[in-house]
Amino acid sequence: MELLAGDIGGTNTRLAVYRTVGNNRFEALAEETFPSRRFEGLAAIVAGFISGLDLHLQRACFGVAGPVIDQTCDATNLPWRLSAQRIKEQFDFAQTWLLNDLEANAWGIGALNEDDLYPLNAGQGASGNASIISAGTGLGEAGLYWDGTLHRPFASEGGHSDFSPGNRLEFELYETLAEQYGRVSWERLVSGPGLEAIHGFLRAYRATPTPDWLARQMREKGIGPTVSAIALEQRDPICEEALDIFTRLYAREAANHALKIMATGGVYLGGGIAPQILERLKQPDFIQTFFDKGRMRPLMEAMPVKVILNDKAALLGAARYAAMQ
C-alpha cells in the first residue's frame, strides 16, 4: 500500500510517499521539502509533488502545526486554512486525515529504531503514558496514552500555556516579553524565536552589544542557529548564557508536561532544535533541571528521557497513522 504523508511546519512543508513493507516499517518512494510561505496553501504543494509520480494514492495524512478540530485546521504559523475533506475531494483520495504535528510525531515514535533515539536518562522503563515535546519554529506538545497494549497519541496545545519565571533574571525576561506581547507563553521562549528573544534580552540586560563578526554571521545564517552554534563553540559568553537559559527552560517545561500526564513510559524531545544542541543537552544541567520537581523527584528520575534524532519522525507518524486506519 502506498501512502502520501506530510509534515507541515511554519518554515517548511515536507511530503513523502511511503510503501508499507511490514509492521511499522515504511519504504520511501519519493520525498521533497518545500518552503511553506512561498505557497498559498497545501493544495498547491501537493499538486506539484504528485504530478510527476506514477502512483495511484488512496490514503493521505498530514501533520500540521496547529489545532485540528473536525479535520480542519488554521495553521498556527502560516496563513493557511486546511480541510481534510477538501484535499480528499481535490485529489480524489479514498481517505485523508489531518493530525496535529506533535500527534504525528508521537505516532512516528513507534516507527523508529533505537539508533534514532539518544537516551538522556535511562529511567526504569516502566509501562504507562509517554510525552513528546518539540522545540522548533514553535513549541509542540503531545501525549501518548498507554491502553495496556499500545501507545495511542493525542494532541495538545500545551506549548501555548502561560510561562512562569523561576528566578529574578527570568522575571526580568518575562516582563520584557510581556511589554512586547502582552501575554507570554512557553512557546515565546522554548522555540527558535524564543532563543532569539532570550539572546536579545541578555544583550540589553548585560549592556553588551553584539560584536560585528557575530552580527554578520547572524545575518548570513539566522539569529537562533548562530546563537546555538557559537554557544556550543564557547566563542561568546552572551550566546552561551542564552543557550543555558533556553536549555533549562526546555527541561522545566518538558518536566511540567511529563508530570501532568504521568509520563512513566517515557519523555521524548523532538523537533529540530534538540538534535542540534545535543552536546548541550548531554551536560548534567538539563536532566538535573528535569528532575528538580521537589517531592516528585523520584518520579521524574524514573522516567526515560530520549532525544529523537530522526528528522522524519512526523512523516513516518503520518504514514503509520494512515496505515493503521
QUIURTA-V644267 format. One record per residue. N is the residue number from 0. RES is the residue in three letters. PHI is phi in degrees with one decimal (* if undefined). OMEGA is omega in whole degrees, -180 to 180 (NA if undefined). Layout:
BEGIN
n=N res=RES phi=PHI omega=OMEGA
n=N res=RES phi=PHI omega=OMEGA
END
This chain:
BEGIN
n=0 res=MET phi=* omega=177
n=1 res=GLU phi=-99.0 omega=-176
n=2 res=LEU phi=-129.5 omega=171
n=3 res=LEU phi=-96.9 omega=180
n=4 res=ALA phi=-121.0 omega=180
n=5 res=GLY phi=-138.7 omega=176
n=6 res=ASP phi=-127.0 omega=-171
n=7 res=ILE phi=-103.2 omega=-180
n=8 res=GLY phi=-118.8 omega=-180
n=9 res=GLY phi=-65.3 omega=-180
n=10 res=THR phi=-97.9 omega=-177
n=11 res=ASN phi=-129.3 omega=170
n=12 res=THR phi=-116.7 omega=-179
n=13 res=ARG phi=-112.5 omega=177
n=14 res=LEU phi=-121.8 omega=178
n=15 res=ALA phi=-149.7 omega=170
n=16 res=VAL phi=-107.7 omega=180
n=17 res=TYR phi=-116.7 omega=170
n=18 res=ARG phi=-111.7 omega=177
n=19 res=THR phi=-71.2 omega=-178
n=20 res=VAL phi=-125.8 omega=-180
n=21 res=GLY phi=156.9 omega=-179
n=22 res=ASN phi=-63.9 omega=-180
n=23 res=ASN phi=61.0 omega=179
n=24 res=ARG phi=-126.2 omega=-173
n=25 res=PHE phi=-138.0 omega=176
n=26 res=GLU phi=-105.1 omega=179
n=27 res=ALA phi=-77.9 omega=178
n=28 res=LEU phi=-97.3 omega=178
n=29 res=ALA phi=-159.7 omega=179
n=30 res=GLU phi=-155.9 omega=179
n=31 res=GLU phi=-155.3 omega=178
n=32 res=THR phi=-114.5 omega=-178
n=33 res=PHE phi=-125.4 omega=174
n=34 res=PRO phi=-71.0 omega=-169
n=35 res=SER phi=-56.4 omega=-171
n=36 res=ARG phi=-74.6 omega=175
n=37 res=ARG phi=-83.5 omega=-177
n=38 res=PHE phi=-122.5 omega=-180
n=39 res=GLU phi=-77.6 omega=-180
n=40 res=GLY phi=-177.1 omega=-177
n=41 res=LEU phi=-67.9 omega=-175
n=42 res=ALA phi=-57.1 omega=-179
n=43 res=ALA phi=-64.7 omega=179
n=44 res=ILE phi=-69.7 omega=-180
n=45 res=VAL phi=-60.8 omega=-179
n=46 res=ALA phi=-58.6 omega=180
n=47 res=GLY phi=-67.0 omega=-177
n=48 res=PHE phi=-70.6 omega=-173
n=49 res=ILE phi=-88.7 omega=-175
n=50 res=SER phi=-61.4 omega=-178
n=51 res=GLY phi=-97.0 omega=-177
n=52 res=LEU phi=-98.9 omega=179
n=53 res=ASP phi=-91.9 omega=-178
n=54 res=LEU phi=-137.1 omega=175
n=55 res=HIS phi=-106.6 omega=-176
n=56 res=LEU phi=-79.8 omega=-179
n=57 res=GLN phi=-102.8 omega=-176
n=58 res=ARG phi=-126.2 omega=177
n=59 res=ALA phi=-140.4 omega=178
n=60 res=CYS phi=-143.1 omega=-176
n=61 res=PHE phi=-129.6 omega=170
n=62 res=GLY phi=-89.5 omega=-176
n=63 res=VAL phi=-132.9 omega=180
n=64 res=ALA phi=-75.0 omega=-180
n=65 res=GLY phi=157.3 omega=179
n=66 res=PRO phi=-74.9 omega=178
n=67 res=VAL phi=-99.3 omega=-179
n=68 res=ILE phi=-128.4 omega=-178
n=69 res=ASP phi=52.4 omega=176
n=70 res=GLN phi=62.2 omega=169
n=71 res=THR phi=-130.5 omega=-178
n=72 res=CYS phi=-155.6 omega=166
n=73 res=ASP phi=-94.0 omega=-175
n=74 res=ALA phi=-57.5 omega=-174
n=75 res=THR phi=-65.7 omega=-174
n=76 res=ASN phi=-113.0 omega=177
n=77 res=LEU phi=-141.5 omega=177
n=78 res=PRO phi=-83.8 omega=-176
n=79 res=TRP phi=-116.4 omega=167
n=80 res=ARG phi=-113.9 omega=-175
n=81 res=LEU phi=-111.5 omega=178
n=82 res=SER phi=-137.6 omega=178
n=83 res=ALA phi=-60.6 omega=-178
n=84 res=GLN phi=-64.6 omega=180
n=85 res=ARG phi=-65.2 omega=179
n=86 res=ILE phi=-64.7 omega=179
n=87 res=LYS phi=-57.3 omega=-178
n=88 res=GLU phi=-69.9 omega=-176
n=89 res=GLN phi=-65.0 omega=-175
n=90 res=PHE phi=-108.9 omega=176
n=91 res=ASP phi=58.7 omega=173
n=92 res=PHE phi=-77.2 omega=176
n=93 res=ALA phi=-70.3 omega=180
n=94 res=GLN phi=-144.9 omega=178
n=95 res=THR phi=-140.8 omega=179
n=96 res=TRP phi=-133.5 omega=167
n=97 res=LEU phi=-111.1 omega=174
n=98 res=LEU phi=-125.6 omega=166
n=99 res=ASN phi=-57.2 omega=-174
n=100 res=ASP phi=-59.5 omega=179
n=101 res=LEU phi=-76.4 omega=172
n=102 res=GLU phi=-64.1 omega=177
n=103 res=ALA phi=-63.1 omega=176
n=104 res=ASN phi=-59.2 omega=-179
n=105 res=ALA phi=-64.0 omega=175
n=106 res=TRP phi=-61.8 omega=-178
n=107 res=GLY phi=-69.4 omega=-179
n=108 res=ILE phi=-57.2 omega=-180
n=109 res=GLY phi=-68.5 omega=179
n=110 res=ALA phi=-103.3 omega=-177
n=111 res=LEU phi=-91.7 omega=173
n=112 res=ASN phi=-97.9 omega=178
n=113 res=GLU phi=-60.2 omega=179
n=114 res=ASP phi=-67.8 omega=180
n=115 res=ASP phi=-84.9 omega=-175
n=116 res=LEU phi=-129.4 omega=174
n=117 res=TYR phi=-114.7 omega=-177
n=118 res=PRO phi=-80.0 omega=173
n=119 res=LEU phi=-93.7 omega=176
n=120 res=ASN phi=-147.2 omega=-177
n=121 res=ALA phi=-68.7 omega=-178
n=122 res=GLY phi=63.6 omega=-178
n=123 res=GLN phi=-104.1 omega=178
n=124 res=GLY phi=67.1 omega=180
n=125 res=ALA phi=-74.1 omega=174
n=126 res=SER phi=-76.2 omega=180
n=127 res=GLY phi=135.7 omega=-180
n=128 res=ASN phi=-62.2 omega=175
n=129 res=ALA phi=-132.9 omega=179
n=130 res=SER phi=-134.5 omega=174
n=131 res=ILE phi=-135.6 omega=178
n=132 res=ILE phi=-136.2 omega=-171
n=133 res=SER phi=-133.9 omega=176
n=134 res=ALA phi=-97.5 omega=177
n=135 res=GLY phi=-155.3 omega=173
n=136 res=THR phi=-59.7 omega=174
n=137 res=GLY phi=-131.1 omega=177
n=138 res=LEU phi=-125.0 omega=-180
n=139 res=GLY phi=-107.0 omega=177
n=140 res=GLU phi=-141.1 omega=176
n=141 res=ALA phi=-151.8 omega=179
n=142 res=GLY phi=-121.1 omega=175
n=143 res=LEU phi=-130.2 omega=-179
n=144 res=TYR phi=-80.0 omega=179
n=145 res=TRP phi=-89.9 omega=-177
n=146 res=ASP phi=-96.3 omega=-179
n=147 res=GLY phi=99.8 omega=180
n=148 res=THR phi=-130.1 omega=-171
n=149 res=LEU phi=-141.0 omega=169
n=150 res=HIS phi=-80.7 omega=-179
n=151 res=ARG phi=-110.1 omega=-177
n=152 res=PRO phi=-65.9 omega=171
n=153 res=PHE phi=-141.9 omega=-175
n=154 res=ALA phi=-83.5 omega=169
n=155 res=SER phi=-151.3 omega=172
n=156 res=GLU phi=-120.1 omega=-176
n=157 res=GLY phi=-61.2 omega=179
n=158 res=GLY phi=-64.0 omega=180
n=159 res=HIS phi=-96.6 omega=176
n=160 res=SER phi=-73.2 omega=-172
n=161 res=ASP phi=-68.3 omega=173
n=162 res=PHE phi=-72.0 omega=177
n=163 res=SER phi=-125.6 omega=179
n=164 res=PRO phi=-68.5 omega=-177
n=165 res=GLY phi=-113.0 omega=177
n=166 res=ASN phi=-155.5 omega=-175
n=167 res=ARG phi=-61.6 omega=-179
n=168 res=LEU phi=-62.3 omega=179
n=169 res=GLU phi=-65.5 omega=177
n=170 res=PHE phi=-66.9 omega=176
n=171 res=GLU phi=-61.8 omega=177
n=172 res=LEU phi=-62.0 omega=178
n=173 res=TYR phi=-58.0 omega=-178
n=174 res=GLU phi=-62.7 omega=179
n=175 res=THR phi=-61.6 omega=-180
n=176 res=LEU phi=-71.9 omega=179
n=177 res=ALA phi=-64.5 omega=177
n=178 res=GLU phi=-64.2 omega=-178
n=179 res=GLN phi=-84.4 omega=-172
n=180 res=TYR phi=-112.6 omega=-176
n=181 res=GLY phi=86.9 omega=178
n=182 res=ARG phi=-117.5 omega=-178
n=183 res=VAL phi=-117.0 omega=177
n=184 res=SER phi=-98.1 omega=175
n=185 res=TRP phi=-61.7 omega=-180
n=186 res=GLU phi=-63.9 omega=179
n=187 res=ARG phi=-63.4 omega=-176
n=188 res=LEU phi=-119.0 omega=-177
n=189 res=VAL phi=-97.7 omega=-179
n=190 res=SER phi=-171.8 omega=176
n=191 res=GLY phi=-59.3 omega=175
n=192 res=PRO phi=-60.9 omega=178
n=193 res=GLY phi=-65.6 omega=177
n=194 res=LEU phi=-63.3 omega=176
n=195 res=GLU phi=-61.2 omega=-179
n=196 res=ALA phi=-64.4 omega=179
n=197 res=ILE phi=-63.1 omega=180
n=198 res=HIS phi=-62.0 omega=180
n=199 res=GLY phi=-61.4 omega=177
n=200 res=PHE phi=-60.5 omega=-177
n=201 res=LEU phi=-65.2 omega=178
n=202 res=ARG phi=-58.4 omega=180
n=203 res=ALA phi=-74.4 omega=-176
n=204 res=TYR phi=-64.7 omega=-180
n=205 res=ARG phi=-90.6 omega=-179
n=206 res=ALA phi=51.4 omega=-178
n=207 res=THR phi=-125.7 omega=-179
n=208 res=PRO phi=-61.2 omega=178
n=209 res=THR phi=-72.2 omega=178
n=210 res=PRO phi=-60.3 omega=-178
n=211 res=ASP phi=-58.2 omega=-178
n=212 res=TRP phi=-63.7 omega=-180
n=213 res=LEU phi=-74.6 omega=178
n=214 res=ALA phi=-60.7 omega=178
n=215 res=ARG phi=-63.0 omega=-179
n=216 res=GLN phi=-66.2 omega=178
n=217 res=MET phi=-64.6 omega=178
n=218 res=ARG phi=-65.3 omega=-177
n=219 res=GLU phi=-79.4 omega=-170
n=220 res=LYS phi=-117.8 omega=-177
n=221 res=GLY phi=97.1 omega=-175
n=222 res=ILE phi=-69.5 omega=-176
n=223 res=GLY phi=-58.1 omega=179
n=224 res=PRO phi=-59.1 omega=180
n=225 res=THR phi=-69.6 omega=180
n=226 res=VAL phi=-57.9 omega=-178
n=227 res=SER phi=-66.4 omega=-179
n=228 res=ALA phi=-65.3 omega=-179
n=229 res=ILE phi=-66.9 omega=177
n=230 res=ALA phi=-63.4 omega=-180
n=231 res=LEU phi=-65.5 omega=178
n=232 res=GLU phi=-84.4 omega=179
n=233 res=GLN phi=55.7 omega=-177
n=234 res=ARG phi=-104.2 omega=-180
n=235 res=ASP phi=-153.3 omega=-175
n=236 res=PRO phi=-65.1 omega=180
n=237 res=ILE phi=-70.2 omega=175
n=238 res=CYS phi=-62.1 omega=179
n=239 res=GLU phi=-62.9 omega=180
n=240 res=GLU phi=-65.1 omega=179
n=241 res=ALA phi=-62.0 omega=180
n=242 res=LEU phi=-68.2 omega=177
n=243 res=ASP phi=-60.8 omega=179
n=244 res=ILE phi=-63.4 omega=179
n=245 res=PHE phi=-56.2 omega=-177
n=246 res=THR phi=-63.2 omega=180
n=247 res=ARG phi=-65.4 omega=179
n=248 res=LEU phi=-66.0 omega=177
n=249 res=TYR phi=-59.6 omega=-180
n=250 res=ALA phi=-63.6 omega=-179
n=251 res=ARG phi=-64.5 omega=-179
n=252 res=GLU phi=-73.0 omega=174
n=253 res=ALA phi=-60.6 omega=179
n=254 res=ALA phi=-69.1 omega=177
n=255 res=ASN phi=-56.9 omega=-178
n=256 res=HIS phi=-64.8 omega=180
n=257 res=ALA phi=-62.9 omega=178
n=258 res=LEU phi=-63.6 omega=-174
n=259 res=LYS phi=-65.8 omega=-180
n=260 res=ILE phi=-115.0 omega=178
n=261 res=MET phi=51.1 omega=-173
n=262 res=ALA phi=-83.0 omega=179
n=263 res=THR phi=-69.5 omega=179
n=264 res=GLY phi=-85.0 omega=176
n=265 res=GLY phi=133.1 omega=177
n=266 res=VAL phi=-123.5 omega=-176
n=267 res=TYR phi=-117.8 omega=174
n=268 res=LEU phi=-100.6 omega=179
n=269 res=GLY phi=-108.7 omega=178
n=270 res=GLY phi=81.1 omega=-175
n=271 res=GLY phi=-83.7 omega=-172
n=272 res=ILE phi=-80.2 omega=-174
n=273 res=ALA phi=-55.2 omega=178
n=274 res=PRO phi=-63.8 omega=-179
n=275 res=GLN phi=-70.9 omega=-179
n=276 res=ILE phi=-112.4 omega=-176
n=277 res=LEU phi=-55.6 omega=-179
n=278 res=GLU phi=-60.6 omega=177
n=279 res=ARG phi=-73.9 omega=180
n=280 res=LEU phi=-67.3 omega=179
n=281 res=LYS phi=-69.9 omega=-180
n=282 res=GLN phi=-69.6 omega=-172
n=283 res=PRO phi=-58.9 omega=-173
n=284 res=ASP phi=-59.6 omega=-177
n=285 res=PHE phi=-63.5 omega=-174
n=286 res=ILE phi=-71.8 omega=177
n=287 res=GLN phi=-67.6 omega=174
n=288 res=THR phi=-66.2 omega=177
n=289 res=PHE phi=-59.9 omega=-180
n=290 res=PHE phi=-68.9 omega=-166
n=291 res=ASP phi=-74.8 omega=180
n=292 res=LYS phi=-125.8 omega=174
n=293 res=GLY phi=57.4 omega=-177
n=294 res=ARG phi=-65.7 omega=179
n=295 res=MET phi=-89.3 omega=-178
n=296 res=ARG phi=-55.8 omega=179
n=297 res=PRO phi=-58.8 omega=177
n=298 res=LEU phi=-64.0 omega=-179
n=299 res=MET phi=-65.8 omega=-180
n=300 res=GLU phi=-64.6 omega=-179
n=301 res=ALA phi=-82.8 omega=-177
n=302 res=MET phi=-84.4 omega=172
n=303 res=PRO phi=-64.4 omega=178
n=304 res=VAL phi=-126.6 omega=-175
n=305 res=LYS phi=-135.0 omega=174
n=306 res=VAL phi=-96.6 omega=176
n=307 res=ILE phi=-81.0 omega=-178
n=308 res=LEU phi=-93.1 omega=-178
n=309 res=ASN phi=-81.8 omega=-176
n=310 res=ASP phi=-78.1 omega=177
n=311 res=LYS phi=-102.5 omega=-176
n=312 res=ALA phi=-58.3 omega=-178
n=313 res=ALA phi=-68.1 omega=177
n=314 res=LEU phi=-63.8 omega=179
n=315 res=LEU phi=-63.7 omega=179
n=316 res=GLY phi=-66.9 omega=177
n=317 res=ALA phi=-63.0 omega=178
n=318 res=ALA phi=-65.2 omega=-179
n=319 res=ARG phi=-63.6 omega=179
n=320 res=TYR phi=-60.9 omega=-179
n=321 res=ALA phi=-62.8 omega=-178
n=322 res=ALA phi=-69.1 omega=-175
n=323 res=MET phi=-87.7 omega=-177
n=324 res=GLN phi=-82.2 omega=NA
END
